[in-house]
Amino acid sequence: SKIRSFKLSRSLDQTMFVYTGPRSPSLDRRPWRLLMAEAMAFNRNCLGHVGTPLDAYSLPEEARRYIRFYRDNNRHFASTRVVADVALLRSFPSMANNSLGPHLETTLMEQLLIQHKIPFDIIFDQQLADLSKYCALILADQESLSDRAVEQIREYVRNGGGLLATGTTSLYNDWRRRRTDFGLSDVLGVHWSPEAPLPPARRSGFGRGRASYLPAVVPSGEMPEPGEGLTVGGGFTNKYWKLPANAEAIVTEIRHVAGTPLSAELKGAPLTTVIELTEKKDASERVLHWINYKPGSRVRASRASVAVPKGRKVSAVELLSPDRAAPEKLSYSVDGDRVRFEFPSLEVYHVAVLHLSE
């Protein structure tokens, strides 16, 4: 998927222009539907390059239907922001100074967040200055953190935030000079020793927040040797973008440090589907996108639960899909600050629009 790239662009308040048109004249191969769905769900209001003007005359009807869907429903894609519970840090000194562990663990952690449908943002060092909108921060072997970054993270947890860290996170400063102990040892409750391997898993409390430490994000299956596949410049290809072997344990720790239900949950939806939750900047809508990455295999209906912003009420839940004949009003129930409804069976792409009022 291009989900990582779209999220990186969103974090920089940018739009990414990508090719989303049909790549094959064969009608039994339709990756373009996924490409268009990805762009609608994750990009910043841009469907991408669907083909040259001359291509438009030969586009299959289903491609035209997706284009019409985006055009006719653009009001739900424009002027939106991502609703995320978790921030995953890509620290520049960590990723630049070591092209092995930080890249591997961060990529696998992103894969886990994507497939387990955990609403998240990818952030950079500058965004550590304000983490207040997130329930949890994840540091996947982010080994090289400046003293300022360490203090910003410490303050975030002290004030009630959640932290999950793995590997050698904070063992080095931003010049990759090793500290005598983890910079976040007081927050994580673990210590580094040259005579011992990485500390065992541990949960701890710090101030009003919660923290968890895991020794590693464990790859699933055989990984390339350093120099053969894990190299600067993209040697770690999507061939290795698989769920970690300890994925379930990691998800448990994410939920623990978050300390609250996720903003969007899908009960029983397979790992071959993904979600993205966005909202209009004027808080008039929340929009839940659901995509099936296994075309040709219809996904059963799934029960959805979405958090309602404080001070807003749900007036309607509307289902939109380029794979269905017409919009549909969905039945829903409100339970405290959450709205619950059923997503009908999914072919490729569904959008649930929660209309909100004061």
Salt bridges, closest charged atoms under 4 A:
ASP13 OD1 - ARG44 NE 3.25
GLU61 OE2 - ARG68 NH2 2.39
GLU62 OE1 - ARG30 NE 3.57
GLU62 OE1 - ARG33 NH1 3.97
ASP72 OD1 - ARG71 NE 3.04
GLU110 OE1 - ARG4 NE 2.71
GLU110 OE2 - ARG90 NE 2.90
GLU143 OE2 - ARG176 NE 2.59
ASP147 OD1 - ARG179 NH2 2.84
GLU151 OE1 - ARG154 NH1 2.77
GLU151 OE2 - ARG158 NH1 3.97
GLU155 OE1 - ARG158 NH1 2.42
ASP181 OD2 - HIS191 ND1 2.56
ASP186 OD2 - ARG154 NE 2.94
GLU253 OE1 - ARG203 NE 2.97
GLU265 OE1 - ARG255 NH2 2.95
GLU276 OE2 - LYS7 NZ 3.05
GLU279 OE2 - ARG81 NE 2.96
GLU279 OE1 - ARG286 NE 2.90
GLU285 OE1 - HIS76 ND1 2.97
GLU285 OE2 - HIS355 ND1 3.98
GLU318 OE1 - HIS355 NE2 3.03
ASP323 OD1 - ARG33 NH1 3.27
ASP323 OD1 - ARG65 NH2 3.65
GLU328 OE1 - ARG324 NH2 2.70
ASP335 OD2 - ARG340 NH2 3.42
GLU347 OE2 - ARG33 NH1 3.30
GLU347 OE1 - ARG298 NH2 3.59
GLU358 OE2 - ARG312 NH1 3.60
